[in-house]
Amino acid sequence: MTAFASLPTPAILIDRGKLEANIGAMQEVCTAHGVELRPHIKTHKLVEVARRQLAAGAAGLTCAKLGEAEAMLPSGVRSLFVAHSLVDPAQAPRLAALAEQIPDLRVAVTSELHAAALEKVAAAAGLKLAVMLAVDTGLGREGVRDLATAQRVAARLARSAHLELRGFYTHEGHFYGIPREQQVPMARALIDRICALRDVIDPALPVWPGCSVSARLIAEQSAGRVQAVRPGAYMFGDLYLTEVTGVMRPEDVAVQVLATVVDKPESGLALIDAGSKTFASDRTADNIHARAADGRDLAVVRVNEEHGYVRGSAADSLQLGERVAFIPAHICPVINLTDEVTVSNGDRIIATWRVVARGKTR
Ligand SMILES: Cc1ncc(COP(=O)(O)O)c(C=O)c1O
């Protein structure tokens, strides 16, 4: 921590060794089971991380928005999936420009209604777009709810001049809320459901499920039925992945929020200079925004914009001006709130990376 004593805070610290180990570990599981890794870049929003994921063997990248995809072009990505419901024909020129630079560009089709809207966007772009059909597997967000609807969408796509069905995907964000002992049976059920639907429509098409909670389990149990997974947060980690879902060890988390103790207004409470404009507002089920990374009993239990309220048995021993590194509850919004991250190799600061896709919500 000594090298960080002079860093202005709040600062987002990335441990390069742990980052690369997490990228390598997920890639290894996927490769061992013949499943492609197509990481979602919404978590890191960093070209430097995308490059490392691709160099480690990722088959492509996943993005939420066109702006994220555009920001990732310097990574040299050749296969990219925009996993969102595009409806605005005004985006057609950007889509066409992306298609020129990315040989395997795919976008999501998320319902019957959406297929009609996307057709117009693709027509305006003058493209025949490869599309992945979303299947809802329990989150209740985008995606067809039943086989009959999937068949109708597939039939519509088969007649389309501008869209071509190239596979199926699901985002199982509800896995963050399931008890640990149910993760394996739920992953099996998810594979069965999405593959059964695929097998009726076209057994030759790929299925791409797999968030950070489920990706490893799905790869391990795919038995050739699943072709790719798309985890986002796995290479950084956060409290959702360590203490909420238990799929990651705390010591493997590659990112920390460094904050400074700025006051101790009463016994048992310390205030730090990082609040909701650093941690965002996400909390664990125990209402924790962040926890000290060094194992001391210190938790951010409440946030205002520029203040974090730290409680725990070690709170009274904190000194004003002391720097404390925290692991946030949810890493994705934390990265989206910072212009740059500080990269370390052990105790040495080695780089600053710009969060180029920060705020690319369009
Ligand atoms: C469509 C889609 N794919 C993949 C992911 C990656 O999820 P995670 O960050 O849990 O790995 C998300 C996360 O929101 C998503 O919305």
The ligand as an ORCA input file, in Angstrom:
! r2SCAN-3c Opt
* xyz 0 1
  C     -26.710     -9.009    -22.022
  C     -25.656     -9.185    -20.984
  N     -24.678    -10.085    -21.187
  C     -23.703    -10.287    -20.283
  C     -23.661     -9.571    -19.097
  C     -22.533     -9.830    -18.145
  O     -22.966    -10.069    -16.853
  P     -21.948    -10.130    -15.618
  O     -21.358     -8.787    -15.445
  O     -22.810    -10.553    -14.504
  O     -20.943    -11.132    -15.956
  C     -24.679     -8.623    -18.849
  C     -24.699     -7.863    -17.599
  O     -25.518     -7.028    -17.321
  C     -25.696     -8.426    -19.813
  O     -26.679     -7.541    -19.618
*
